[in-house]
């Protein structure tokens, strides 16, 4: 009997499924949000573009801040681990705000701009937290290079399947849900996606329970707070962020994202 492990485990597919659902959260925004604001809500294109520019800038600036928050803040006192609480809390808030960012309350002018811009920003702030946790928990769940390849492959596969299903069904779903009311159709599509996103991050929260366990450096009781294995100073994080491998990785990811949005 062969001792060779299966290339894809159920855990790898559960990890990938989270990405398959979470990609819908960003895809629906990049595909339909501008159209929703100008076509369904009736917002001026210049106002929409201003909201999108400001929101995207805040999103960009928030990403490194989210990393620091995750390093320093232990939700639940650490009893749920380091990454799992952010998966659950961040996923829930991101899902809710994505639906609200496609919900027209009948506001106009500055009030409408503040509502839609605020929900967009809150969505991505929460999403950056839960997605950073999603990425950070991978080495804990996949212990060796072979496992990491299978997890990464499952993640990529589910991501592609999610985008394919979205492209195949989204227009029909907007029409079906809206029945002639585009604003309602977009809102219900975003609501459906929000449910899937919440389900994706919640099931990973439970799946990762045996792996995301916070351990102290030693068992001695001291009055000073003990550092855990994820603790790092701001200076240590800053030094790591300017190393050659990290800068090259960041550059590659930026180019990949830019090309994706240009094509979209």
Secondary structure, DSSP 8 states (H G I E B T S, - for coil): ------SS-HHHHHHHHHHHHHHHHHHHIIIIIHHIIIIIS---HHHHHHHHHHHHHHHHHHHHHHHHHHHH--GGGGTT-SSHHHHHHHHHHHHHHHHHHT---S--HHHHHHHHHHHHHHHHHHHHHHHHHHHHTHHHH--SHHHHHHHHHHHHHHHHHHHHHHHHHHHHHHHHHHTT-HHHHHHHHHHHHHHHHHHHHHHHHHHTTTT----BS-----SS---BTT---HHHHHHHHTSHHHHHHHHHHHHHHHHHHHH-
